[in-house]
Amino acid sequence: MNKIYIIATLTLVIVGVYWSGTRIASEKCHAEFAKQQNIKIQNTINLKGKINAETYNTAVTDIRNWLRTKYTIKD
């Protein structure tokens, strides 16, 4: 009778360890995926920031010069 309890306990321990291992591996996988997505999003934000900075810095002077040459106040 004691052997049955020992075998049942050992089986439950093995199943518990297997289940815990799969849960830990799954959580690590999810964390790594989220980390990669955050890096991609951050790179996209940085790229948009650089593009917007170039656009805002160059476009304003171009538009001002274009407006000055096209629309002047004549006396």
A tleap script that builds the chain and sets N, CA, C and O, in Angstrom:
source leaprc.protein.ff14SB
mol = sequence {
  NMET ASN LYS ILE TYR ILE ILE ALA THR LEU
  THR LEU VAL ILE VAL GLY VAL TYR TRP SER
  GLY THR ARG ILE ALA SER GLU LYS CYS HIE
  ALA GLU PHE ALA LYS GLN GLN ASN ILE LYS
  ILE GLN ASN THR ILE ASN LEU LYS GLY LYS
  ILE ASN ALA GLU THR TYR ASN THR ALA VAL
  THR ASP ILE ARG ASN TRP LEU ARG THR LYS
  TYR THR ILE LYS CASP
}
set mol.1.N position { 0.807 -1.185 0.000 }
set mol.1.CA position { 0.000 0.000 0.000 }
set mol.1.C position { 0.862 1.265 0.000 }
set mol.1.O position { 0.531 2.256 -0.650 }
set mol.2.N position { 1.955 1.212 0.729 }
set mol.2.CA position { 2.837 2.371 0.774 }
set mol.2.C position { 3.487 2.634 -0.585 }
set mol.2.O position { 3.770 3.780 -0.934 }
set mol.3.N position { 3.719 1.568 -1.345 }
set mol.3.CA position { 4.326 1.730 -2.659 }
set mol.3.C position { 3.392 2.490 -3.593 }
set mol.3.O position { 3.852 3.277 -4.421 }
set mol.4.N position { 2.100 2.267 -3.472 }
set mol.4.CA position { 1.131 2.972 -4.320 }
set mol.4.C position { 1.171 4.466 -4.017 }
set mol.4.O position { 1.145 5.283 -4.938 }
set mol.5.N position { 1.234 4.831 -2.751 }
set mol.5.CA position { 1.306 6.248 -2.369 }
set mol.5.C position { 2.593 6.907 -2.870 }
set mol.5.O position { 2.584 8.051 -3.323 }
set mol.6.N position { 3.681 6.175 -2.783 }
set mol.6.CA position { 4.961 6.708 -3.242 }
set mol.6.C position { 4.935 6.899 -4.755 }
set mol.6.O position { 5.398 7.926 -5.253 }
set mol.7.N position { 4.401 5.928 -5.495 }
set mol.7.CA position { 4.322 6.028 -6.954 }
set mol.7.C position { 3.375 7.159 -7.354 }
set mol.7.O position { 3.675 7.922 -8.272 }
set mol.8.N position { 2.231 7.270 -6.669 }
set mol.8.CA position { 1.269 8.338 -6.973 }
set mol.8.C position { 1.880 9.710 -6.693 }
set mol.8.O position { 1.710 10.639 -7.482 }
set mol.9.N position { 2.579 9.836 -5.592 }
set mol.9.CA position { 3.228 11.104 -5.241 }
set mol.9.C position { 4.308 11.452 -6.246 }
set mol.9.O position { 4.411 12.598 -6.684 }
set mol.10.N position { 5.107 10.474 -6.610 }
set mol.10.CA position { 6.167 10.700 -7.592 }
set mol.10.C position { 5.577 11.093 -8.945 }
set mol.10.O position { 6.119 11.966 -9.623 }
set mol.11.N position { 4.483 10.466 -9.341 }
set mol.11.CA position { 3.820 10.804 -10.599 }
set mol.11.C position { 3.276 12.232 -10.548 }
set mol.11.O position { 3.433 12.980 -11.512 }
set mol.12.N position { 2.652 12.615 -9.460 }
set mol.12.CA position { 2.134 13.978 -9.306 }
set mol.12.C position { 3.260 15.010 -9.330 }
set mol.12.O position { 3.101 16.091 -9.896 }
set mol.13.N position { 4.390 14.679 -8.720 }
set mol.13.CA position { 5.533 15.595 -8.726 }
set mol.13.C position { 6.048 15.764 -10.151 }
set mol.13.O position { 6.337 16.885 -10.571 }
set mol.14.N position { 6.165 14.680 -10.896 }
set mol.14.CA position { 6.661 14.756 -12.271 }
set mol.14.C position { 5.698 15.573 -13.140 }
set mol.14.O position { 6.135 16.422 -13.917 }
set mol.15.N position { 4.403 15.320 -13.013 }
set mol.15.CA position { 3.414 16.078 -13.786 }
set mol.15.C position { 3.445 17.551 -13.388 }
set mol.15.O position { 3.342 18.420 -14.254 }
set mol.16.N position { 3.581 17.843 -12.122 }
set mol.16.CA position { 3.648 19.231 -11.645 }
set mol.16.C position { 4.880 19.960 -12.165 }
set mol.16.O position { 4.799 21.123 -12.559 }
set mol.17.N position { 6.010 19.282 -12.165 }
set mol.17.CA position { 7.243 19.880 -12.678 }
set mol.17.C position { 7.128 20.132 -14.172 }
set mol.17.O position { 7.558 21.179 -14.658 }
set mol.18.N position { 6.554 19.188 -14.907 }
set mol.18.CA position { 6.366 19.360 -16.351 }
set mol.18.C position { 5.447 20.547 -16.632 }
set mol.18.O position { 5.749 21.384 -17.483 }
set mol.19.N position { 4.326 20.618 -15.916 }
set mol.19.CA position { 3.374 21.716 -16.102 }
set mol.19.C position { 4.021 23.061 -15.759 }
set mol.19.O position { 3.848 24.034 -16.493 }
set mol.20.N position { 4.754 23.122 -14.667 }
set mol.20.CA position { 5.435 24.361 -14.275 }
set mol.20.C position { 6.469 24.772 -15.315 }
set mol.20.O position { 6.595 25.954 -15.635 }
set mol.21.N position { 7.199 23.815 -15.835 }
set mol.21.CA position { 8.211 24.110 -16.847 }
set mol.21.C position { 7.597 24.670 -18.120 }
set mol.21.O position { 8.130 25.611 -18.708 }
set mol.22.N position { 6.472 24.093 -18.548 }
set mol.22.CA position { 5.831 24.616 -19.751 }
set mol.22.C position { 5.285 26.016 -19.516 }
set mol.22.O position { 5.352 26.853 -20.416 }
set mol.23.N position { 4.749 26.294 -18.338 }
set mol.23.CA position { 4.229 27.642 -18.027 }
set mol.23.C position { 5.366 28.661 -17.994 }
set mol.23.O position { 5.213 29.766 -18.515 }
set mol.24.N position { 6.479 28.316 -17.404 }
set mol.24.CA position { 7.619 29.223 -17.325 }
set mol.24.C position { 8.168 29.495 -18.720 }
set mol.24.O position { 8.478 30.640 -19.052 }
set mol.25.N position { 8.292 28.450 -19.540 }
set mol.25.CA position { 8.790 28.641 -20.902 }
set mol.25.C position { 7.839 29.503 -21.722 }
set mol.25.O position { 8.281 30.343 -22.505 }
set mol.26.N position { 6.545 29.301 -21.547 }
set mol.26.CA position { 5.553 30.103 -22.263 }
set mol.26.C position { 5.647 31.570 -21.852 }
set mol.26.O position { 5.600 32.449 -22.713 }
set mol.27.N position { 5.775 31.848 -20.580 }
set mol.27.CA position { 5.889 33.226 -20.103 }
set mol.27.C position { 7.178 33.893 -20.601 }
set mol.27.O position { 7.175 35.078 -20.936 }
set mol.28.N position { 8.262 33.141 -20.648 }
set mol.28.CA position { 9.515 33.684 -21.187 }
set mol.28.C position { 9.365 34.020 -22.664 }
set mol.28.O position { 9.882 35.033 -23.135 }
set mol.29.N position { 8.656 33.165 -23.389 }
set mol.29.CA position { 8.433 33.403 -24.810 }
set mol.29.C position { 7.594 34.665 -25.008 }
set mol.29.O position { 7.906 35.489 -25.868 }
set mol.30.N position { 6.544 34.817 -24.227 }
set mol.30.CA position { 5.700 36.008 -24.318 }
set mol.30.C position { 6.487 37.270 -23.965 }
set mol.30.O position { 6.327 38.307 -24.608 }
set mol.31.N position { 7.330 37.179 -22.950 }
set mol.31.CA position { 8.127 38.335 -22.550 }
set mol.31.C position { 9.123 38.721 -23.640 }
set mol.31.O position { 9.317 39.907 -23.906 }
set mol.32.N position { 9.745 37.751 -24.262 }
set mol.32.CA position { 10.705 38.031 -25.338 }
set mol.32.C position { 10.000 38.652 -26.547 }
set mol.32.O position { 10.521 39.583 -27.162 }
set mol.33.N position { 8.827 38.140 -26.883 }
set mol.33.CA position { 8.057 38.697 -27.996 }
set mol.33.C position { 7.657 40.139 -27.712 }
set mol.33.O position { 7.757 40.997 -28.590 }
set mol.34.N position { 7.204 40.410 -26.490 }
set mol.34.CA position { 6.821 41.772 -26.119 }
set mol.34.C position { 8.030 42.704 -26.164 }
set mol.34.O position { 7.908 43.857 -26.577 }
set mol.35.N position { 9.178 42.220 -25.749 }
set mol.35.CA position { 10.401 43.016 -25.783 }
set mol.35.C position { 10.781 43.366 -27.216 }
set mol.35.O position { 11.154 44.505 -27.498 }
set mol.36.N position { 10.690 42.393 -28.128 }
set mol.36.CA position { 11.004 42.652 -29.535 }
set mol.36.C position { 10.017 43.639 -30.146 }
set mol.36.O position { 10.413 44.504 -30.927 }
set mol.37.N position { 8.743 43.521 -29.800 }
set mol.37.CA position { 7.739 44.454 -30.316 }
set mol.37.C position { 8.008 45.871 -29.807 }
set mol.37.O position { 7.869 46.836 -30.559 }
set mol.38.N position { 8.390 45.999 -28.551 }
set mol.38.CA position { 8.708 47.317 -27.999 }
set mol.38.C position { 9.904 47.938 -28.707 }
set mol.38.O position { 9.925 49.144 -28.952 }
set mol.39.N position { 10.890 47.129 -29.032 }
set mol.39.CA position { 12.064 47.641 -29.749 }
set mol.39.C position { 11.661 48.123 -31.139 }
set mol.39.O position { 12.114 49.179 -31.582 }
set mol.40.N position { 10.808 47.353 -31.836 }
set mol.40.CA position { 10.348 47.769 -33.159 }
set mol.40.C position { 9.542 49.068 -33.089 }
set mol.40.O position { 9.715 49.955 -33.924 }
set mol.41.N position { 8.675 49.173 -32.108 }
set mol.41.CA position { 7.863 50.386 -31.954 }
set mol.41.C position { 8.749 51.580 -31.639 }
set mol.41.O position { 8.539 52.666 -32.179 }
set mol.42.N position { 9.739 51.391 -30.769 }
set mol.42.CA position { 10.642 52.481 -30.414 }
set mol.42.C position { 11.448 52.935 -31.627 }
set mol.42.O position { 11.656 54.133 -31.815 }
set mol.43.N position { 11.901 51.994 -32.451 }
set mol.43.CA position { 12.634 52.350 -33.665 }
set mol.43.C position { 11.748 53.131 -34.623 }
set mol.43.O position { 12.203 54.087 -35.251 }
set mol.44.N position { 10.483 52.730 -34.739 }
set mol.44.CA position { 9.542 53.443 -35.602 }
set mol.44.C position { 9.309 54.860 -35.091 }
set mol.44.O position { 9.265 55.804 -35.880 }
set mol.45.N position { 9.163 55.013 -33.799 }
set mol.45.CA position { 8.955 56.341 -33.211 }
set mol.45.C position { 10.179 57.218 -33.453 }
set mol.45.O position { 10.040 58.388 -33.811 }
set mol.46.N position { 11.368 56.667 -33.263 }
set mol.46.CA position { 12.589 57.441 -33.502 }
set mol.46.C position { 12.709 57.855 -34.960 }
set mol.46.O position { 13.097 58.985 -35.259 }
set mol.47.N position { 12.377 56.941 -35.868 }
set mol.47.CA position { 12.443 57.249 -37.295 }
set mol.47.C position { 11.435 58.340 -37.659 }
set mol.47.O position { 11.761 59.257 -38.412 }
set mol.48.N position { 10.221 58.246 -37.133 }
set mol.48.CA position { 9.216 59.284 -37.394 }
set mol.48.C position { 9.676 60.628 -36.834 }
set mol.48.O position { 9.456 61.669 -37.454 }
set mol.49.N position { 10.309 60.608 -35.673 }
set mol.49.CA position { 10.810 61.846 -35.087 }
set mol.49.C position { 11.867 62.499 -35.956 }
set mol.49.O position { 11.856 63.717 -36.140 }
set mol.50.N position { 12.781 61.700 -36.494 }
set mol.50.CA position { 13.812 62.249 -37.377 }
set mol.50.C position { 13.196 62.805 -38.656 }
set mol.50.O position { 13.576 63.882 -39.117 }
set mol.51.N position { 12.253 62.077 -39.222 }
set mol.51.CA position { 11.602 62.537 -40.456 }
set mol.51.C position { 10.823 63.815 -40.195 }
set mol.51.O position { 10.893 64.753 -40.988 }
set mol.52.N position { 10.090 63.864 -39.109 }
set mol.52.CA position { 9.320 65.061 -38.785 }
set mol.52.C position { 10.224 66.254 -38.505 }
set mol.52.O position { 9.904 67.379 -38.891 }
set mol.53.N position { 11.345 66.019 -37.841 }
set mol.53.CA position { 12.273 67.116 -37.566 }
set mol.53.C position { 12.825 67.688 -38.865 }
set mol.53.O position { 12.913 68.906 -39.018 }
set mol.54.N position { 13.193 66.823 -39.797 }
set mol.54.CA position { 13.693 67.292 -41.091 }
set mol.54.C position { 12.593 68.029 -41.853 }
set mol.54.O position { 12.850 69.064 -42.469 }
set mol.55.N position { 11.389 67.507 -41.813 }
set mol.55.CA position { 10.278 68.129 -42.532 }
set mol.55.C position { 9.964 69.497 -41.958 }
set mol.55.O position { 9.823 70.469 -42.700 }
set mol.56.N position { 9.853 69.577 -40.650 }
set mol.56.CA position { 9.502 70.857 -40.033 }
set mol.56.C position { 10.614 71.891 -40.192 }
set mol.56.O position { 10.334 73.074 -40.389 }
set mol.57.N position { 11.842 71.468 -40.112 }
set mol.57.CA position { 12.950 72.418 -40.206 }
set mol.57.C position { 13.151 72.945 -41.620 }
set mol.57.O position { 13.472 74.121 -41.793 }
set mol.58.N position { 12.975 72.120 -42.617 }
set mol.58.CA position { 13.216 72.579 -43.984 }
set mol.58.C position { 11.971 73.162 -44.627 }
set mol.58.O position { 12.078 74.102 -45.414 }
set mol.59.N position { 10.819 72.647 -44.325 }
set mol.59.CA position { 9.596 73.055 -45.015 }
set mol.59.C position { 9.185 74.477 -44.646 }
set mol.59.O position { 8.661 75.197 -45.496 }
set mol.60.N position { 9.404 74.895 -43.423 }
set mol.60.CA position { 8.961 76.214 -42.993 }
set mol.60.C position { 9.688 77.305 -43.767 }
set mol.60.O position { 9.056 78.251 -44.237 }
set mol.61.N position { 10.974 77.192 -43.903 }
set mol.61.CA position { 11.710 78.228 -44.635 }
set mol.61.C position { 11.361 78.202 -46.116 }
set mol.61.O position { 11.271 79.250 -46.754 }
set mol.62.N position { 11.165 77.010 -46.661 }
set mol.62.CA position { 10.782 76.923 -48.065 }
set mol.62.C position { 9.424 77.553 -48.311 }
set mol.62.O position { 9.238 78.277 -49.289 }
set mol.63.N position { 8.483 77.284 -47.436 }
set mol.63.CA position { 7.145 77.853 -47.597 }
set mol.63.C position { 7.193 79.365 -47.427 }
set mol.63.O position { 6.552 80.095 -48.183 }
set mol.64.N position { 7.939 79.834 -46.453 }
set mol.64.CA position { 8.052 81.291 -46.252 }
set mol.64.C position { 8.644 81.967 -47.486 }
set mol.64.O position { 8.126 82.981 -47.955 }
set mol.65.N position { 9.727 81.402 -48.005 }
set mol.65.CA position { 10.341 81.997 -49.208 }
set mol.65.C position { 9.392 81.959 -50.394 }
set mol.65.O position { 9.319 82.924 -51.156 }
set mol.66.N position { 8.677 80.879 -50.561 }
set mol.66.CA position { 7.729 80.753 -51.662 }
set mol.66.C position { 6.598 81.778 -51.529 }
set mol.66.O position { 6.194 82.403 -52.510 }
set mol.67.N position { 6.101 81.938 -50.318 }
set mol.67.CA position { 5.030 82.918 -50.102 }
set mol.67.C position { 5.533 84.350 -50.304 }
set mol.67.O position { 4.814 85.179 -50.862 }
set mol.68.N position { 6.748 84.650 -49.862 }
set mol.68.CA position { 7.298 85.999 -50.034 }
set mol.68.C position { 7.461 86.345 -51.508 }
set mol.68.O position { 7.173 87.467 -51.925 }
set mol.69.N position { 7.923 85.381 -52.294 }
set mol.69.CA position { 8.132 85.675 -53.718 }
set mol.69.C position { 6.812 85.753 -54.472 }
set mol.69.O position { 6.693 86.534 -55.416 }
set mol.70.N position { 5.837 84.978 -54.085 }
set mol.70.CA position { 4.585 84.960 -54.822 }
set mol.70.C position { 3.651 86.098 -54.394 }
set mol.70.O position { 3.019 86.737 -55.236 }
set mol.71.N position { 3.568 86.342 -53.106 }
set mol.71.CA position { 2.638 87.347 -52.588 }
set mol.71.C position { 3.415 88.463 -51.906 }
set mol.71.O position { 3.824 88.315 -50.754 }
set mol.72.N position { 3.620 89.554 -52.586 }
set mol.72.CA position { 4.311 90.697 -51.989 }
set mol.72.C position { 3.333 91.850 -51.889 }
set mol.72.O position { 2.389 91.950 -52.673 }
set mol.73.N position { 3.561 92.702 -50.935 }
set mol.73.CA position { 2.722 93.895 -50.778 }
set mol.73.C position { 3.346 95.004 -51.620 }
set mol.73.O position { 4.488 95.416 -51.413 }
set mol.74.N position { 2.558 95.460 -52.565 }
set mol.74.CA position { 3.069 96.506 -53.451 }
set mol.74.C position { 2.482 97.849 -52.997 }
set mol.74.O position { 1.317 97.941 -52.610 }
set mol.75.N position { 3.319 98.877 -53.057 }
set mol.75.CA position { 2.866 100.214 -52.648 }
set mol.75.C position { 2.089 100.879 -53.745 }
set mol.75.O position { 1.630 102.009 -53.578 }
savepdb mol mol.pdb
quit
